[in-house]
């Protein structure tokens, strides 16, 4: 057996780890499935060591989303159905939930605007 890496199945709203267990954490298209955003971010912060970094890549609606535009509503619904999401919230909602949980936001951006190659 190895002590370097192991997989643990659990509830990210109640992780089976003591406080300050990890040097860093990340979530990729995961916390958008949480029933309570502040709750999941608070739980992530609980298991991180002081000063640790949390990186998150998430489904969020940006400022460019216009609810009045049919094509925007269709795209949003297709993403929600394809990813099993109840509702995609706005970027500001996610950022505020992180702050309310106790995180300091060091960087945030719309990665769709990044250039790759």
C-alpha positions in Angstrom: 0.0 0.0 0.0 1.0 3.6 -0.5 0.7 6.5 1.9 1.2 9.1 -0.9 -2.2 8.9 -2.6 -5.5 7.2 -1.9 -9.0 7.6 -3.0 -11.7 8.2 -0.4 -15.4 8.2 -1.2 -17.4 10.7 0.9 -19.7 13.7 1.2 -18.0 16.9 0.4 -20.4 18.7 2.7 -19.0 16.6 5.7 -15.5 15.4 4.8 -14.0 12.6 6.9 -10.9 14.6 7.7 -9.7 16.6 10.8 -9.3 20.3 10.5 -6.2 21.6 8.8 -5.4 18.3 7.0 -4.3 19.5 3.6 -1.7 21.8 2.1 -3.9 22.5 -1.0 -7.2 21.5 -2.6 -8.9 21.8 -5.9 -12.4 21.3 -7.4 -13.2 20.9 -11.0 -16.9 21.3 -12.0 -17.8 19.8 -8.6 -19.0 22.4 -6.1 -21.8 23.5 -8.4 -23.5 20.3 -7.4 -23.5 21.2 -3.7 -26.9 21.9 -2.0 -25.3 24.9 -0.2 -22.4 26.8 -1.8 -21.3 28.5 1.5 -21.5 25.2 3.2 -19.3 23.3 0.7 -16.7 26.1 0.6 -16.7 26.3 4.5 -16.0 22.6 4.6 -13.2 22.9 2.1 -11.7 25.7 4.1 -12.0 23.7 7.3 -9.8 20.8 6.0 -7.2 23.2 4.6 -4.1 24.2 6.6 -3.8 28.0 7.3 -2.5 29.7 4.2 -3.3 26.8 1.9 -4.5 27.4 -1.6 -7.9 26.2 -3.1 -8.2 26.3 -6.8 -11.7 25.9 -8.4 -12.9 25.7 -12.0 -16.7 25.9 -12.0 -19.7 26.3 -14.2 -21.0 29.9 -13.6 -23.0 32.3 -15.7 -20.8 35.4 -16.5 -21.9 39.0 -16.8 -22.3 38.2 -20.6 -25.4 36.0 -19.9 -28.6 37.7 -20.8 -31.7 35.9 -19.5 -33.9 37.8 -22.0 -32.0 36.1 -24.9 -33.5 32.8 -26.0 -30.2 31.4 -27.2 -28.6 32.2 -23.8 -31.4 30.4 -22.0 -31.2 27.4 -24.3 -27.4 27.1 -23.8 -27.7 27.4 -20.1 -30.5 24.7 -20.0 -28.4 22.4 -22.2 -25.4 22.7 -19.9 -27.5 22.1 -16.8 -29.2 19.0 -18.3 -25.9 17.7 -19.7 -24.1 18.1 -16.4 -26.9 17.2 -14.0 -27.0 20.7 -12.5 -30.1 22.1 -10.8 -29.2 25.7 -11.8 -26.1 27.5 -12.9 -25.6 30.6 -10.7 -23.7 33.7 -11.6 -20.0 34.1 -11.0 -20.7 36.8 -8.4 -22.8 34.3 -6.4 -19.9 31.8 -6.3 -17.4 34.4 -5.4 -19.6 35.8 -2.6 -20.2 32.3 -1.2 -16.4 31.7 -1.1 -15.8 35.0 0.7 -18.7 34.3 3.1 -17.0 30.9 3.9 -13.8 32.7 4.7 -11.8 32.5 1.6 -9.7 35.4 0.2 -10.0 35.5 -3.6 -6.5 35.8 -5.0 -7.5 35.5 -8.7 -10.7 34.9 -10.7 -11.4 35.1 -14.4 -13.5 33.7 -17.2 -11.3 31.0 -18.6 -13.3 30.9 -21.8 -11.4 34.1 -22.6 -8.0 32.5 -22.1 -5.9 31.8 -25.1 -4.7 28.2 -25.5 -2.0 27.8 -28.1 
